[in-house]
Amino acid sequence: MTQWVRFKRNGRTGFGMLEGEIISVCDGDLFGQPKPTGESLRLSEAKVLMPVQPGKMVALVDNYHALVTKLSHAVPPEPLYFLKGNNSFLAHGETIRVPASYSGKVVYEGELGIVIGRRCTAVSEDDAPGCIFGYTCVNDVTASEILNRDPGFAQWTRAKSFDTFGVLGPVIATGLDPMKLTVQTVLNGQERQNYPVSDMIFPPAKLVSLISQDMTLEAGDVIACGTSVGVGSMKPGSTVSIVIEGIGTLTNRFE
């Protein structure tokens, strides 16, 4: 397994392989053939950036059996998804901001994120794993009271695309089995979510295949696989962490 991290240091942006607290700096294309430069630096010496700058984030709804059961929803016959605006993307350690135009509840949603590694259109499920570069943590932050405010139109994009509402990182992990992972969300030191990725209705390879029938996925795009039970609201001043063993801990303040 390899963990890839993007960083900024002394005004310079770079990326490399994270080994414990040491970044082995690379150059070239993360999704091509990155080459070690021989330079290394301590993680504490750099500012962690989003591990990738997505062109788009495709985010799933009702993709876990436990949540579908709790909500008394039917198991969807095909993926249900929306897009989060790229203005919403935020890195580990940055602050999730209360929207100026909204005063209602803001909720966390801890999720596994798939990072696409190459351009893919209408790929088969068998070929889909070759399109996946790796996995990251996602917090799909939502202004929940906007979502169904208008009975004639569910406002998924607006509710989930405020600035700072698309949190991802801190790294991209490659070489792991996503179906063996567990997603935890910790709010102010208290565990609020703890669910197995194996409960997913549409697992990663099937998601990539089915979504790619609808739209071309580009290298760097992220698919947020949806959340399960335990979603709740955050109050300003809170600290929220999404923890996936093997990938790491994505932590942000909400102010």
Buried (B, 14 or more C-beta within 10 A) or exposed (E): EBBBBBBEEEEEEBBBBBEEEBBBBBEEEBBEEBEEEEEEBEBEEBBBBBBBEBEBBBBBBBBBBEBBEEEEEEEBEEBBBBBBBEEBBBBBBBEBBBBEEBEEBBBBBBBBBBBBBBBBEEBEEEBBEEBBBBBBBBBBBBBBBBBEBEEEEBBBEBBBBBBBBBBBBBBBBBEBEBEEBBBBBBBEEEEBBBBBBBBBBBBBBBBBBBBBEEBEBBBBBBBBBBBBBBBBBBEEEBEBBBBBEBBBBBBBBBE
